[in-house]
Amino acid sequence: MQAIPVSDEAEPVLPVVEAEVPGTLGPEGRVVEVPGRGAINLRSGVPTTDVAIPKVGRGWTSRRLARILAFQVLYEVDLAHHTPTGVLSRFADIDATRLGDTDDLEYVHGPLPPEVPAYARDLLSGILRHREVLDAEIQKRAPAWPLRQMSVVDRTILRLGLYECRFQHGIVPVKVAINEAIELAKLFGSESLPRFVNGVLGSAVASDGKPTP
């Protein structure tokens, strides 16, 4: 067998071309945004240990966060018949750094400022206590849509909005309550839901003349 000649010449070393890395170049090096890691200085490297993932809040107020939290709890209670207290505690205590599905960050998770679960708890207790009255009013204002045939999202948002209009008017102005329910509909419902929510709640409020104490 003929031996294959081996060259003593070393392979040429190709020049290293530094790729352009987007980010902000400062005196301490280039800083870039790394998904799940935030702003990272490239000179320091990307940390290998887990870091806190910021809770998605979009600049929401504590009251809106509380409404979203209450919506999440009511949705699960209606759909899976879990206890409200247990569901609320679970959502409020979730460690956001351990969430694997990034879609989960669209929801409200703990740790939360104390006023958020506190107001959510007030909403939950009030809605569950007055649910028969709320459901009767919703059915009256939307007779073409039997409550049991509505989606869980639709009837949950309507209950939430109507409760704030009827029973929280000393805390939340009626117009604000309706607008907040519409925002929930935009966030969690179909394209047509905001208009439906506005129509039902507007009709209920207009027929009152004076809100229920």
N, C-alpha and C positions, 0 to 999 in steps of 0.2 A: 504494500500500500504506500502510495506516494505521500510524503509528509507535506502538510499545508504550511507554507512559509509564514512565519510570524514576523510582522514588522516591529522594529524597535522604536518606531516613531510614535510619539504620543498623539492621541487624537487632538485636533485643534480645539481650543477652548473658545466657544462662541461668546461674544460679549453679552452681558446681561442687560437687557433693556427693561428699565423700571416702568411698569404699567402705570398709566394715569389713574389714580385713585380719587374718586369724588370725595368731597368733604371740605372742611375748613382747615387751612394751613395757618398755624400759629407758631409762636416761639417754642412751644413744647412739642411740636410735631403736628401731623395731620390728624384731625378728629373726624370720624365718620359715624353714621348711624348704622348700627348692626341690629337686625330684627331680633327682638327678645332680649337684647343687651343694652339698648340705648346708645348714648354717645360714647364712643370708644377712642382712646388715643392709640394710634397704630404703633407708636414707640413702646407703649406698655404692653401691647398685645391684647387679644380678646380673652377675658377671664374665663377659666374653665369651671369655676364654681357657680352655682345658681345665684342669680341676682333677682331682686324683686321686680316683678313685672308691674308697671303702673296700672292701676285700675282704670278702666275706661269710664270716664265721666262726662266727657265732652263739655265741660264747663257747666254741668247741670247744677241747679240749686239743691239744697238738702231736701226740700219738699218734693221736688221732681224725682229725686233718687228714691225717696220714701214711697212715692206713688208707684214707681216701677217695681220696687221690692214687693209692695202689697199686691200688685198685679201678678207677679211671678208666683207668690204664695197662693193667691186665689185660683190661679190657673191650675196649679198642681192639685189643690184641694178638690176642685171641681172635676178634674180629669181622673185623678188616681185615688181620691177620697182619703188622702193622708190628713193627719191632724195639723191644723194651722200653726199651732205653737211649735211643733217639731220642724215643720218646713221652714218657718221663719228663722228659727235658731240655726238650721243647717245653712241657709243662704247667708245669714249674717256672719257666720263663723268660718266660711270657706276661705282657705288660704289661696289667694289668687296666684301665688308663685308656683302652685302645683297643678294648675289647669293645663291639660294637654291639648284640648281643642280650642283654637283661637276664637272660634265662633262663640264660645261661652263667655268671652270677655265683653260681648254685647250686653250682657246682663249685669245686674248689680250684685256684687259679692263683697264679703267682708275682707279685711276689717273695715268697719264703717264708723263714721262719727256717731256718737250716741243718739243725736236727735233724729237720725235717719230711721233706725229700727223703732224708735219711740213713736214717731208719727205713723209709720207703717202699721204698728201694733194698734194704734187708735183707729186707723182706717179699717183694719181687719175686723176688730171687735164690733165696730159700728155696722159695717156691711153685713156681717153674719147675723147680727142681732135684728137688723131691719130687712133682711133679705126678702121676706114675703111681700112686704110693702113695696120695696124697690122693684121686684119682679112684676107685681101687678101693674105698677105704673109704666114700666117698660112695655109690657104687653098691650096696655091701653094705647100707648103712643105709636106702637108698631104692630098693629093687628094682623098685617099680612105676613108677619114673621113670627111664628110660634117660638117662644123662648127655648123650648127643648130642642128645636131644630136649628137654632142659631149655633154658630161655632162657639167654642169655649172662649176664644179671644174676644169675639163680639160682645157676648153677654157679660163677660168679666169687666171690660172697659165701660160698658153702659152702667153696670152696678156701681163701679167706682165713681164715675162722673156724676151720676144721679145722687149718690150719697153725699158727695161734697156740696152739690147744689142745694140739697134739701136740709141736710143736718149739720153742715160745717160752715154755714154762711156767716157765722160770727167770727170765723177764723179765716176763711177763704172767700173772697168776692165771687158771686155767681159767674160773672164773665170769665174770671180766671179759672174757675173749676171746669167750665165748658172748654176753654182753650187748652187746658192741661189734658183733658180727656181726648181731645182731638190730636194732641201731640202723641199720646200713647197709641192712638189708632194709626198714626203715620208710622210709628216705630215698629209696631207688632202686627198690624192688620193688613188687609188688602188695600188696593188703591181706592176702592169705593167706600171703605169703612169711615174715614174722617168725615165725609159728607153725611153718611148715615148717622153717625154719632151726633154731629151738630144738629141734624134735623130732630132726632128723638129728644135730646136734652133741651134744645131750644123750645120745642113744643111743650115739654113738661114745665119748664120755667115760665113760659108765657101764660099758661093756663092757671098758674098759681096766684099771680098777683102779689102774694106775699109768701116768702119761703116758710117751710115748716120749721118750727122752733126745735 
